[in-house]
């Protein structure tokens, strides 16, 4: 099978990655016809994978079901305990970890905006970023040196109108 045939089998009419033309911001362009229309829709679609392994981090394993339960719990906490609503910004300062993934999807699932921050930033960089986008809530890890960083940005930026939450799962 040549490259063109492979492409046709994947992206042709009725194929899993069928390509169609649609208007996108007033311009006609090729798009995947059967794509999720939002990040939230992609999150919901992931539930069909159930007990299959979704996250592997060292010796930790999370299935799609476990991950979705944690996303729902964290999303509930963001809404109910920290007052995060659609359109609010949530700053995430954490290492690449299951907690970062869960904080990201929890934020997206309630229509809030993720403001991802580099976990290697120094205190002044963190303070500058927080001042630039005024998040409703800040999510971070409270283990090892991340706890020091989180305490540092709270001390520098204060806690008025902003609350800090932990993405522990």
Secondary structure as a PSIPRED ss2 file (coil, helix, strand):
# PSIPRED VFORMAT (PSIPRED V4.0)

   1 X C   1.000  0.000  0.000
   2 X C   1.000  0.000  0.000
   3 X H   0.000  1.000  0.000
   4 X H   0.000  1.000  0.000
   5 X H   0.000  1.000  0.000
   6 X H   0.000  1.000  0.000
   7 X H   0.000  1.000  0.000
   8 X H   0.000  1.000  0.000
   9 X H   0.000  1.000  0.000
  10 X H   0.000  1.000  0.000
  11 X H   0.000  1.000  0.000
  12 X C   1.000  0.000  0.000
  13 X C   1.000  0.000  0.000
  14 X C   1.000  0.000  0.000
  15 X C   1.000  0.000  0.000
  16 X C   1.000  0.000  0.000
  17 X C   1.000  0.000  0.000
  18 X C   1.000  0.000  0.000
  19 X E   0.000  0.000  1.000
  20 X E   0.000  0.000  1.000
  21 X E   0.000  0.000  1.000
  22 X E   0.000  0.000  1.000
  23 X E   0.000  0.000  1.000
  24 X E   0.000  0.000  1.000
  25 X C   1.000  0.000  0.000
  26 X C   1.000  0.000  0.000
  27 X E   0.000  0.000  1.000
  28 X E   0.000  0.000  1.000
  29 X E   0.000  0.000  1.000
  30 X E   0.000  0.000  1.000
  31 X E   0.000  0.000  1.000
  32 X E   0.000  0.000  1.000
  33 X C   1.000  0.000  0.000
  34 X C   1.000  0.000  0.000
  35 X C   1.000  0.000  0.000
  36 X C   1.000  0.000  0.000
  37 X C   1.000  0.000  0.000
  38 X C   1.000  0.000  0.000
  39 X H   0.000  1.000  0.000
  40 X H   0.000  1.000  0.000
  41 X H   0.000  1.000  0.000
  42 X H   0.000  1.000  0.000
  43 X H   0.000  1.000  0.000
  44 X H   0.000  1.000  0.000
  45 X H   0.000  1.000  0.000
  46 X H   0.000  1.000  0.000
  47 X H   0.000  1.000  0.000
  48 X H   0.000  1.000  0.000
  49 X H   0.000  1.000  0.000
  50 X C   1.000  0.000  0.000
  51 X C   1.000  0.000  0.000
  52 X C   1.000  0.000  0.000
  53 X E   0.000  0.000  1.000
  54 X E   0.000  0.000  1.000
  55 X E   0.000  0.000  1.000
  56 X E   0.000  0.000  1.000
  57 X E   0.000  0.000  1.000
  58 X C   1.000  0.000  0.000
  59 X C   1.000  0.000  0.000
  60 X E   0.000  0.000  1.000
  61 X E   0.000  0.000  1.000
  62 X E   0.000  0.000  1.000
  63 X E   0.000  0.000  1.000
  64 X H   0.000  1.000  0.000
  65 X H   0.000  1.000  0.000
  66 X H   0.000  1.000  0.000
  67 X H   0.000  1.000  0.000
  68 X H   0.000  1.000  0.000
  69 X H   0.000  1.000  0.000
  70 X H   0.000  1.000  0.000
  71 X H   0.000  1.000  0.000
  72 X H   0.000  1.000  0.000
  73 X H   0.000  1.000  0.000
  74 X H   0.000  1.000  0.000
  75 X H   0.000  1.000  0.000
  76 X H   0.000  1.000  0.000
  77 X H   0.000  1.000  0.000
  78 X H   0.000  1.000  0.000
  79 X H   0.000  1.000  0.000
  80 X H   0.000  1.000  0.000
  81 X C   1.000  0.000  0.000
  82 X C   1.000  0.000  0.000
  83 X C   1.000  0.000  0.000
  84 X C   1.000  0.000  0.000
  85 X C   1.000  0.000  0.000
  86 X C   1.000  0.000  0.000
  87 X C   1.000  0.000  0.000
  88 X C   1.000  0.000  0.000
  89 X E   0.000  0.000  1.000
  90 X E   0.000  0.000  1.000
  91 X E   0.000  0.000  1.000
  92 X E   0.000  0.000  1.000
  93 X E   0.000  0.000  1.000
  94 X C   1.000  0.000  0.000
  95 X C   1.000  0.000  0.000
  96 X C   1.000  0.000  0.000
  97 X C   1.000  0.000  0.000
  98 X H   0.000  1.000  0.000
  99 X H   0.000  1.000  0.000
 100 X H   0.000  1.000  0.000
 101 X H   0.000  1.000  0.000
 102 X H   0.000  1.000  0.000
 103 X H   0.000  1.000  0.000
 104 X H   0.000  1.000  0.000
 105 X H   0.000  1.000  0.000
 106 X H   0.000  1.000  0.000
 107 X H   0.000  1.000  0.000
 108 X H   0.000  1.000  0.000
 109 X H   0.000  1.000  0.000
 110 X C   1.000  0.000  0.000
 111 X C   1.000  0.000  0.000
 112 X C   1.000  0.000  0.000
 113 X E   0.000  0.000  1.000
 114 X E   0.000  0.000  1.000
 115 X E   0.000  0.000  1.000
 116 X E   0.000  0.000  1.000
 117 X E   0.000  0.000  1.000
 118 X C   1.000  0.000  0.000
 119 X C   1.000  0.000  0.000
 120 X C   1.000  0.000  0.000
 121 X C   1.000  0.000  0.000
 122 X C   1.000  0.000  0.000
 123 X H   0.000  1.000  0.000
 124 X H   0.000  1.000  0.000
 125 X H   0.000  1.000  0.000
 126 X H   0.000  1.000  0.000
 127 X H   0.000  1.000  0.000
 128 X H   0.000  1.000  0.000
 129 X H   0.000  1.000  0.000
 130 X H   0.000  1.000  0.000
 131 X H   0.000  1.000  0.000
 132 X H   0.000  1.000  0.000
 133 X H   0.000  1.000  0.000
 134 X C   1.000  0.000  0.000
 135 X C   1.000  0.000  0.000
 136 X C   1.000  0.000  0.000
 137 X E   0.000  0.000  1.000
 138 X E   0.000  0.000  1.000
 139 X E   0.000  0.000  1.000
 140 X E   0.000  0.000  1.000
 141 X C   1.000  0.000  0.000
 142 X C   1.000  0.000  0.000
 143 X C   1.000  0.000  0.000
 144 X H   0.000  1.000  0.000
 145 X H   0.000  1.000  0.000
 146 X H   0.000  1.000  0.000
 147 X H   0.000  1.000  0.000
 148 X H   0.000  1.000  0.000
 149 X H   0.000  1.000  0.000
 150 X H   0.000  1.000  0.000
 151 X H   0.000  1.000  0.000
 152 X H   0.000  1.000  0.000
 153 X H   0.000  1.000  0.000
 154 X H   0.000  1.000  0.000
 155 X H   0.000  1.000  0.000
 156 X H   0.000  1.000  0.000
 157 X H   0.000  1.000  0.000
 158 X C   1.000  0.000  0.000
 159 X C   1.000  0.000  0.000
 160 X C   1.000  0.000  0.000
 161 X C   1.000  0.000  0.000
 162 X C   1.000  0.000  0.000
 163 X E   0.000  0.000  1.000
 164 X E   0.000  0.000  1.000
 165 X E   0.000  0.000  1.000
 166 X E   0.000  0.000  1.000
 167 X C   1.000  0.000  0.000
 168 X C   1.000  0.000  0.000
 169 X C   1.000  0.000  0.000
